[in-house]
Amino acid sequence: MRLVADVGQGSLAKAGEELCGDRVEVVRQPRQTTVVLSDGLGSGVKANILATLTTKIAAGLLARGVSLEEVISTVAQTLPVCRERRIAYSTLAVVQVKTNGAARVMLLDSPPVFLVRKEQVISFPTRTRQVAGRAVEEGALELVAGDRLVLVSDGVLHAGIGGILPLGLGEEGLARHLTELAPRCPTAEQLAERLVELCNAYYTLAPGDDTTVVVLALRRPRQLVLFTGPPRSPAADAETVDRFMRAPGKKVVCGGTTAKIVARELSRPLTVDLTYEDPEIPPCGHIPGIDLVTEGMLTLNRALVYLKAGRIPDRADGASQVARLLSAADEIKIVAGLSVNPAHQNPDLPAGLNLRAGTVDRLAAELKAQGRVVQVEWC
């Protein structure tokens, strides 16, 4: 079973500083998700620059397919060491989770990574080895759906030090709070935000160090199938609708004629809500058992605009709803008919120039660029 990693994060800058000296980079690739966390020496602008340099080097190499070992080695050899304090100018923590659940952790002068599994919290098991003359903590583990990995900068472990908590939160304190908070924070974003709020409270709203939490939550992929456009041959209507309904995930129908075909083949009523949420977008319809029914090309093209912009309006018009469903899905199947709509273009044009085909191709390309697994099935 393929697994998907959701990533949530939160940070606090040291009191009196505008910039946080911790940096996070997330590298999403078809078969794995990698999180890079770096804590720059000191605080403020200098620390931010050091941490940014570290994460950008690591993330850039990982995005180019360089192995984790080579990345750590390159960073270890690149980063200078403070002459006075004899420590690196920035730390580095890399967590890589493949879609089959295989996880690897490599830590360079970083706090341990915590694994939250059901009601248990443990430190991710690692061993020490030398990489480019530096001691690196390395570990591997098989994860399952529901597991969460928590990365922190040392500002989390130091929370409350010398004040509410004389010795700071520490690893045991963090594990205890994770045990309490995890059941109440089902998403990665919620857990990360709650932990940051907790640290801020221990610091009495004046953080003594840059503080960052990153949470990776493993789950099964969310699936969606979108049907748009009648099949080239009407004889294929029944078979196409059957494949559409048997495909796993949420069901979306885009197109008036397509909706009529689905309603007819399923012997279900098709109704239209004549309320216009957006005067430029046709209203939505409804077929029992279908999650969303909309108009076709205008709606899909506007949804594509929203996806490219990364901003989806909080409205109930068809384009906004389609964009939200697509952005929430991990695996998307698009069933696209090749029947030419005379209202769109000259029917003598080849299928490759079909207006719908172009829209579907652009939509699929954008979704793939955003990390989704997309399959287009022409009919």
N, C-alpha and C positions, 0 to 999 in steps of 0.2 A: 504494500500500500504506500503510495507516494505521500510524503508529508510536506507541509508548508510551514515556514517560520515567519510568524508575525514579530515585528520588532517595535518595542516601545522604549522611550528614553526621556530622561529629565535631568536638568542640571541647575546648580546654584553657583554663582560667582562669589568669590571671597568678598566679605563685607568691605565696602569702599572701592571695589574694582568694578569697572563697567563690563569687561570681558572675562569670560570663564577660561581658565587655563587648561581645561580638559576639552578634548575633541573626540567626536565619534564619526566614523564613516561606515556606511553599509553598502556592501557590494552584492548585488543580486545577479545570479547567473542561472541558466536553465536547470542545472542539476545541483546547485548549492547556494546557500546564503552565508556571507561572511560579515562579521562585525569586527571593526577595529576601534579600540579605545586607547587613547594616549593621554597621559597627565604630564604637562610641561612643568619643568622645575620652577618653583616660585609661584607667582600669581600675576594676574593682569596681562598686559600686552605681550611682554616677553614670553611668559608661559604659554599664551595662546598661540604665538608664532611657532614656538618649538613643537607644541602638540600638533598643530596643523601640518607642519612640515612632516612630522612622523607619520600621521595618518594618511596624508596624501601620497607619500612614497609607498607605504604598504598597500593601500587600496589600489593605487595605480598599477603596481606590479601584479597584484592578485587579479585585477580585471583583465590583464593581458595573459593570464594563464600560468604565471610563474608559481612554482610550488611553494607551499607554506614554509618549508625549511629554508629555501633560497631567500624568501622575503625577510624572515627573521634574521638570517645571516647578513643580508644587505643592510638592514636597519641597524643591526648591532655594530657593523663596521663603519657605518656612515655617521651615526650620532656621536658627538664628542662626550667626554666625561669631565665633569666639574673638577678642577684641580684642587680646590679647597675641600670640598665635601666628598670627593672620590665616588660620586654617584653620577649616573647618566643624566643628561639634560632633559630627558623625557622617558617615561615608561611606555610599554607597549603590551597590549593584551589583544590576542586574535582568537576568535571563536568561529569555527567553520562547521556548518551543519549541512549535510547532503540530504537530498530528498528521500533517501532510503533510511534516514535516521542516524547514520554514522556521524558522530561529532568529534572534532579535534579541538584541543585548546593548547595554545602556546603563550606563555607569560614571560615577559622580560621586565623584572623589577616591579611586577604588578600584584595587587591583592588576589587571593584565590577566586575562582568562579564557583558559584553555588548552584546546585541542582535541586529544583523543587519537583518532587515526584509524589503525587497524591498528597498525603499529609506529612511526608518526610522531607527534611532539608539536609543535604549533605554537601560537603566541599567536593568539587569535581576532582576525582583522583588523578594525581600527576606524579611524575618522577623528574628528577633534575638531570640535565645533561649539558654538556658544553657546546655552544654554537659560537663560532668566531671568537673564542676566548671569553665568552660571557656565559654565566649560569642561566639556563632557560628551563622553566617548568613546562613539561609537556604531558598531555594525557589524551586518551581516546575512550569513547563510550558509545554504546548503542542507545539511542533515545527512542521513545514511543510517543504516540499522540497524547497530549496532556502534559508532557514534561515541559518545564521552564528552566532556562539558564539565566542566571543573574550575574552581570558584570558590574563592578563598582570601582571607582577611584578611591584613593586612600582617605579622601575627605569624608566618605561615608563611615569608615571605620573609626575616624577621629571625632565623629560628631559628639558634642557634649563634653569633650575632654577639658579637664580643669574647671568644669562648672557643674552642670546637672549630673554628668557622669565623669567622675574624676579621672578615670582611665580611658574614657571614650567608649563608643558603642562596641567596638571590637567585633571579631568574627562570631563569637558566641552570641552576642547581643543581636547582631544582624540575623543570624540563623533563627533565633527565637522570634523575632518580629516577622520574619518571612513565614514561619509556621502559622502565626496568627493572621497575617494579612492575606496570604495566598488564597484561602477559600473565599474571601470577601472581594477579591479583585480578579475577576475571571479573564480579563484581557491583559496583554503585555503592557499597553499604555497605562491602564489603571494601576497596575502593580508598581510600575516605575514612578508614576506621579505620586502615589501614596508614600513610597519609600523616601522620595525627595522631600515631601512635606514633613515626614517624621524627622529626617535629619535637620531640617530647618527649625523645627520645634526644639530639638535637643541643643541646637546652636543659639537658642533664644532669639531667632530671627536675625542673627548677625553671624553668618558662617565664618568660621576661622580658617577655612580652606576651601578651595574649589571642590565641588561635590557633584558627582555624576553617577547615575544608575542607568543601565541598559538591560532590558529583559527580552529574551527570545522565547516565544511560546510556540510549541509544536502542535499542529492540528492537522486533521484530514482536510484535503482541498475542498473548496466550495465550487460546485459545478453549475454551469448554465448552458442552455441550448437556445439559440435564437433562429427563428424561421422567418425568412423574408423573401418574397417574390414567388409567384407560381412556377411550378416545374415547366420545363420546355414543352413537355407533352402532357396534356390533361389525363392521359391514361396512367401517368405516374402519380397522380394526386393521392390516391389511397395509400400506396406504399410509402410515399414520402411522409405523409402525416403519421403513419404507423411508426416509422423510424424516429420521427420527431418526438412522439409521445413516449417511446421506449427508452430514449436517451436519458441518462440520469441528470438530475439537477433541476433548477428553476426553468420554467418555460416562458419564453417571450416570443410574441408574434408581431412582426412589423410589416404593415401593408394591408390596405383594405381588401383587395382581392385575396390575399393570402389568408386573412382572417375568415373570409367567407368560405374558403376551401376547408380550413380546419374545422369550422363550425358544422359544415355540411357533412364531412367525413366522420365526425364524432357524434353527429345527431344532437348537437347542443345549440342553445340559442345564442345569437350574437346581438348584443345591445351596445349602443353608443351613448356616452355621456356628452351632451352638447355644451357642457361648461368649458369655456376657454380660459385656461390658466395663463396662457401666453397667446396673444392674437396672431402670432406668426407660426404657431405650432398647432396642427389639427388636434382635435380632442381625442381622448382615449376611448377604447371599447372594452367590452368584457365578455369573456367566454368562460363558463364554469370549468375549473380545473386548469386554467391557464393563468400564470402569475401576472402577466402584463400583455395587453393588446393595444397597439398604436398604429398610426399611419406609417407609411414606409420611408421614402427618400428624404423628405423634409426633416422628419424626426431623427433618422439615423445620421444625417449630415450635421444637424445641430448637436446631437449627442457626441459626435466625433470632435466638434469644436470644443465642447466642455472638457472632454477627456484630454485633449492636447493642452488646454490651458491649465489643467489641474485644479480647476475651480468649478464645482457643480452647484448650480443654484438650489436653494432649499425650497423648491417649488414642486407642484404635483403635475406639471405638464409632462407629456410623453417623453420628450427629449431628456429632461432632467431625470425622470425615473429610469429610462434605459441606461443613461450614463452611470447612475448610482448602482444599478444591478451589475453592470459590466465591471465597474471598478471594484466591486465587492467580491467578484468571482475570481478563482484561480485557474480553472480549466473551462474554456469556452468552446463550444461547438456551434458553428454558423452553418445552417442549412439554407443555401441560396438558390433560388430558382432562376433559370436562364430565359424564361419567357419574356419577350420584349414588350414593354408597355408603350403603345403608340404615343402616349402623352409625353413620354420622356425624350424620344429621339427617333430618327429614321429607322424603321424596322429592317432595312436592307443592310445596315451596318453589321459587321461580324460580332459574334458574342463577346469577344474580348474588349469591344468598345462600348458594350452595354453600360448605361449609366449606373445601374445597380451594381454591376460587377466592379466598376471602379470604386464605388463607395465601400463595398464590402472589402476589397483589397486594401484600401487605405485604413479602414477600421481595424482589420486584422493586423496590419503592420504596426499601428499605434499600440494596440493591446500587447503584442509581442514585445515591443520596445519597453513597455511598462512591466515586463516580467511575467505576463500571463502565458499559459500554454493554450494555443489557439489552433483549432482544426476547422478548415473550411470545406464543406461538402457541397459541390454543385449538382444540381438536378434539373 
